[in-house]
Amino acid sequence: MVKTEIEKFIASKDVTVVEAMKLIDINTHGIIYIADENRKLTGSLSDGDIRRWIIRTGDLNGKAGLMMNRNPKSVFESERRSGASFMKSSKIHSVPVVDEQLRIVDILFDDETEASEVSSSGLAGTPVIIMAGGKGTRLYPYTKILPKPLIPIGDIPILERIINRFTRCGANDFYLTVNYKKEMIKSYFKELAPSYDITYVEESKPLGTAGSIKLIEKKFDRSVIITNCDILIEADYEKVLAYHNESGNALTIVSSLKNVTIPYGVLHSSENGIISSMEEKPQLSYFINTGMYVLDPQYIEKIPDDTFYHMTHLADQLMSDGLKVGMYPISENSFLDMGEFEEMKKMEERINSGSVS
C-alpha cells in the first residue's frame, strides 16, 4: 500500500470520536490503527469500538486512547506472506505489518467481498415494514410522474434497493404501507416477480410514519424493523437487530453522525457584551434520526387507530411510559437520504462511483 493510502488508516490516541469516524468513512474498511509519534502501533479502533463507546457514554469528544483495543493484532515484515492465513484464522479483515520496533510499515487486507455484499440469513423471519405511502412533495416534479419509492437511483428504484439490502441479510417478509400512486408500486413488483413476500398495507388517508403500522392485521412475535422508503443505510443489519434484542430497548433508532459547519465566525461573550473568545467557522456534531427503527412488537398496540401518527410520536410515548428508547449509531457516510434534490444527487453520485451498492 502506498504511503498516502496508509495515512487513511493511522491516527493518534488523541483523535476524537468524530475525527475517528471521519477517518473510517474515508478508508471504508471500518477500522483505524492507533500509533504514537514514531508510528509505533499502540492500538486499534473499529467502528464497533466507537459504537460501544457512544452507546455507553454519549461522549463525542472522547479520545481514541480511551476506547481503543490495546492489544491489536499485527504481523512482522518477515511474516507478510502468511498475512492472509493469519487474518482468516483470526477472523479479521485487515492487519498492520510492523517492523522490529513495532512501527507500522504497511496494512494488509483480505480479499473477501465487503460485508454489505455478503449474503447471510441473520434476518430470516424478521418482518420489515417500509413506509412507502408519502407524496414526496420535496421531489416535485419527479413525483408528479412517479411515486417516490419508484424513483430510480442509478438504474434501480430506491425501494428495490432498500429491499435488496434486507434480502441479502435473509429477510423475506416485507410489508409496504402505500397510498400515493400505490397501483404503480404494486404493478412494478408484480412484474418484477420477486422471490420474497410483499404484503401491501393500504392507507385510505395519510397516517404518518407509524399510523399505518396499526393497519397490519398480522400479530408479530418478534422484533420488527421499520424504515422509510427514501433512505439507504450502510450498516450490518444483523448487528442492529442483535443490539436491539440484547439491549432491552422497547425501540431502537438507527442514528447517524451529522457534522454541521457554521459558515461564520462565532463570538463567545461574557457579561455586559464583552467578547471572551472568537471561533472561526466552528463545526457542530450531532446524532440524527435516520428513519430506520427496530421495535418490540407488543408496542405496536400503543399506536392509535386511524390517526396521523409518526414514529417520533411513538418514541415520545414510550419514553413517557418509562420504557427504554435507545440508539444505534452509524457514521455520517453510512446514511444516504434522497428526501431532497441535493441529497438525492449525492446518493446517485455515491452509487455511480461504486462506493455504495
N, C-alpha and C positions, 0 to 999 in steps of 0.2 A: 504494500500500500504506500502511495506517495505521501510525503510529509504533510501536504495541505489537507489530505483526507484524514490522516491520523489526528490532526488537531480537532476534528469534529467529535472525537471520542475521548478527549482528555480534558480534565478540569481540576481545579484545586479544591481542597476541602472547604474553602470559604465561599464557594458559589452558593447562591440561594436556591430555594426550591424553584422559583420562577426561572432563574437562569439555567438551572439543570434541565428543566422541562423544555426550554427553548433548544438546548443542545441536542436533546433526544429527538425533538421534532426534526431538526436539521439532518441528523445522521440516519434517522428512520430505522434504527436497529434496537430501540428500547433499552439502551444501556450507555453509560459513560464510565470511564475509569478515572479514579482519583489519584493524582500524583503530586509529589512535592516539587519544590522549585528546581530540583535536579532531574525531574521526570521519573523519580523512583516510584514504583507502584505502591500505593498505600491502601487502596480500597476500590470497590466497585459500587455503582449506584444504578439500579434498574428502575424502570417505570413503576414496577410493583413496590419497590422500597419507598419511592416517593409517595405512591398512593397510600400505603400503610401509614406513613408519617402524617399526611394531610388528614386522613380519617381520624387518627389518634389525637392530633394536636390542633389541626386547623391553621397552623402557622405557615404562612407563605414566605416568611423571612428566615426560616430555619436554614442552617448551613449544612452542606453535604456531609461534613465531618460528623454530624450528629446522627445521621440516618444511614450512612453507607455500610456496606459489608466490609468488615475489617480483615477478612481472610479471603481475598479474591483468588480465584484460580488463575494460573498462568503457566506458560511453558518457556523453557530456556531456548536460546537460539539453536543449540545442538539438538533439541527435541522437536524442531519445527515440523519435520516430516511426519511425526506422529500426532500432530495437532488435530487432524480430522478425527482419528480414532479416540483421542482424548476428549474432544467435545462430545462425541457420541456417547461414550461411557459416562461422562459427567452430566449428560443431558443439558448441555448449554449450547448456544448458537454462535458464540464468539469467545475468543480467548486472546489476551495480550501476550506478545512474545517479549521476553525480558533478557537483558544481558546479565553478566555475573553480579553486577551491582543492583540488580532488580529494576533497572531503568527500562521503560517501555521503548522498544525499537520498532515494533510492528503490531498489527492486530490481525488475527485470522478469523474467518467466518466459515460456517458450514455452508453447504450448497443446497440446503433444503429450501423449499418454497416458503415465502413469508407466511407467518401464522394465519393472516387473514385469508389466505388462499387454500389452507389445508382443510379438507373435509373432515368432519367429525360427527359424532352422534350425541353430543352433550346436551342438546336442546330437544332431543326426541321426546315427544309427548307434551312439550311445553306450549301452551296456547300463545299465539302472538296476535295482538289486536292492533290494527293500523288505522289511524284516523284519516280517512280519505274523503270526507264529505264537504270540506270547505270550498268556497268560491275562488280563493286565490286572487282576491282583488288587487293585491300589490303587484301581481304579474300581468295585469292587463297591458296590451291587448291579447297576449298569448292565450289567456284563459277565457277569452270570448269564443275561442275556437275549440280548445282542448281543456278538459278538466286538469287541474294542477297535477294530480298523480300520473297523468299520461304525458306530461311534458318531457321530451327526450333530453337526457343528459348524455352527450356523446350520441350513440345510436340506440340507446335503451331507455325507456321511460323510467323516471325516478322511482316509481312504485315497484317496478320489476327489479330494479337494482337493490332496493331495500329487502324485498323478499328473497332474492338470491343470496344475500349475505346470511340471512337466517337459515336458509335451507342447507348452506354449507356447514352449518353447525348442527344439522339434524332436525331442525324444525320442519313440521309438515302440516300443522294445523293453524290456519290463518283465518282471522275474522276482519273483514273490511267494512268499516262504517262508511256508508256512501249516501250522498244526497245530490249535489250539483253534478249534472251530466252523468248520472250514475249508469245509464244504459250504455254509454260509451265505454266505461270501465268494465262493465260486465261483458260486453261484446269482445273487448280486447282479450280478456283472459279466456273466454270461451274459445276464441280462435287459436290462442296460444296453446291450449290443451295441456296445462302443466301437470306434473306428477303429484304435486301437493294439493291439499284440500283447501278450498276457499268457501267460507260462509259469508254471505252478504248481509249486513245489518243496515236496513234502510230507514233513514230518518224521514219523517214527513215534514219536519221543520228543523232548522239548525239547533243543535243541542250542546254545542261546545265540545271541548276535547275529552270530556268524561261522560256527559249526559247520555250519549248514545250507547255507552257500555251497558247501561241498565236494560237496553232492549234485547241483549243477547239472552236467549232462552236457556242455553246450557248452563248448568251449575259446575263450575270448575273445582277440581280437588287438588290443585297445585298452583304455585305462583304463576302469575300471568305477566307477560311482557307487553307493554303498551308503548306505541311510538307514533309520532307524527309522520305524515307521508311526504314531507319535504326536507328531510334531513338524512345524512349519511354519517354513521358513527364508526370510526376506525377503532375498534376495541375487541377484546376477546369476550364474546357474549357469554360463553360458558363461565368465565370468571365473574362477570357481572351477576349472573344468576346465582352462582355459588356464594358470592359475598352476601347477597340479599338473604339467602336461606340461612346462612350462618350467623348473620348479624342480629337477628331478632327484630329487624325493621318491619313495620307494617307496610311502608312504602319506601322504595329506594329511587332517588332521582339521579340519573346519569348527568354529571355536571362537567362542563368544560372550562378550563382556564381561559380567561379573556383579558388581554393586555390592552389598555387604552392609554394613548399618549395625549396629554393636554397640549394643544398646539400653541401655547403662550407661556411666557414667563409667569410663574405663580409667586405672589407675595405672601409671606407669613408675617402677621402683625401681632403686636402685644397691646397693652393698654394705651389709650389715647392716640391710636392710629400710628404708633411708632413701628416701623418695619424692623422685624427681628432677623429676617433672612429672606433670600430670594432663591427660587429654584427654576431653572430653565427647562421648559417642556418636560415636566415630570411624567413618569409612567405609573399608572394605577393598575393593579391586578385584582381580578375578581373571579369567582366561580359562578357560571351562569347555568340556567336550566336549559338543557339541550332539547327537551321534548321527548325523551325516552325514559321509561319508568319500569320498575318491577313492583307488582302489587300482590299482597296476600289476598286470595280470592274472597275470604269472608268479608272483606271491607268494601266490596262492590255494593253490598246492601246499604252502605251509607250514602250512596249516590241517589239523590231524589228522583222520583219518577217524572217523566215528561217535563223536565226543567233544564233550561240552559245552564250548564254547569261545567266548569273547567277542571282539569287535573290539579291546578293550583288551589282551587276551592276545596278539593278533597284533601290535599296536603294540609291546608289550614285546619280543616275539620278534625283530621286525625291528630294533629298536634294539640288542638284544643281539648281533645278527649284524653290526652296524656299518653298517646301512643308514639312510638319512635318513627320519625321520618329521617332517613339518612341520605347521604350522597355517595356516589361512586365517581371519583374524579378522573378525568382524562385530560390530555394535553390540548392545547389550542388547535393544533393542526389535525387532531383526531376528530374534529367536529366540522362538518360541512353543512351549510344551510342554503337552500335555494328560495327562501321566502321573499327575497327582493332581487332586483335585476343584478346589482353589483355582486351579491353573494352567489347568485346562480352562475355568473360569469366566472367567478373564482373556482366554483365547483367543476365547471366544464374544463377549465384550464388544468386543474389537478388531474382530472380523469384522462384528458387528452395527452398529458405528459407521461401517463403510465404510473404515476406515483400512487394513484388510488384506483381500485378496480370497480 
